[in-house]
Amino acid sequence: MAGTVTPRTSPHTRSALTALAAASLLSACATVPLPPASQDAPATTQAPLPEAQVVTPRMQAARDTLRSVVTQQDRLYRVAAPLLINNVELCRTQARGLLGFTAKNKWSYPGEYADASAAVLGYGDMLQVSGVLAGSGAARAGLRKGDGLIAADGKALPTGAGAETGAASVFGPLVSSRTQLSMTISRDGSTQVLKVPVTRACAMRIDLGNSDNVNSYADGARISVTRGMINFAQNDETIAYVLAKDIAHNVLGHAAASRNTAAIGAVIDNVTRVQPDQTMLTGTAGIRPLSADMEIAADNLALYMLVRAGYGIDRYKAFWQKLAAQYPASVQNGYVALHPNVGPRLMALDRAIPAVKAKQAAKKPLVP
């Protein structure tokens, strides 16, 4: 499956939704007059028309929130796709075979959001493709968002609650031992079989963080970019800057080297829940700030990843300058509090950016 695009989930639901206050119920009834009975025939009783579902303010708010979350998560997948696929050479031991899609059903969302997913996304018990990584084997095979997943290489895929976790146990062994999978899908009322090539990619899970603090987190295998960071970054290229730097941190093993893996993992588990524990997002949440050497190394690798993925790097330095100016290290739940040493980073970028662009212009291998 796709990135963060792998076919696995944490014990906690990773849907990034916002809890909403309860609202008073509204009801609406419509009466339909019966036609007059014919004088020549006995009167008959007309079957009542089915009542339309009453959509309460709370239900509508859940649907609106779900639409927003799905849009933002789709955007992260789209921006991440070239970074994950075009940088296999740089991902070292973290590159592996992926199918290149994610899948969900209504049970992927808790409580009232399960009903919202049915109404907004058409989800039911069957797993449906929720995202396809551009350039992946799934995309090349023609897999589409909304396709129902029936079987993989003849093995029936689970349905209902826990289907995501169950599907991971089916896909995992298949992807590791094959170069192509036969996928049986449901589309527009018919069944089709697609041959999906396995794609080599940087195998990292990328999720939306359900928080307004301007931050992102990388625990070695996962990346979570908060809603606040996406809003700050604004455009796809600058979102790619954040993702590339976190991918680089993961590739370089910085979470483990700084003994941050458990602390960052706990924050990612929390921030991707429906109702994050806000007390875990105050201060630095037990995460140790990274050293200047780690930051400079991640920047350098991120620059190569960006140009290999087709992104520009002219505004890379200016983006981090702007972030540090608006959200300095004194903002303890912000990015710079965990990634200080802005001065050394910027000085190093003055050397690194021209060096990368010179290699690019000379058509030399884009490797550090």
KAMO-V76301 format. One record per helix or strand. SS is the DSSP state (hx for helix, st for strand). FROM is the first residue (numbers start at 0). LEN is the number of residues. Records with the same first field share a line. If there is no record, write none. Layout:
# KAMO-V76301
SS=FROM-LEN / FROM-LEN
This chain:
# KAMO-V76301
hx=56-29 / 87-3 / 91-3 / 105-3 / 111-10 / 136-5 / 162-15 / 226-7 / 235-16 / 253-4 / 260-11 / 277-4 / 291-17 / 315-11 / 334-4 / 341-20
st=94-4 / 100-4 / 127-5 / 147-5 / 154-2 / 179-8 / 189-8 / 198-4 / 204-5 / 215-3 / 221-5
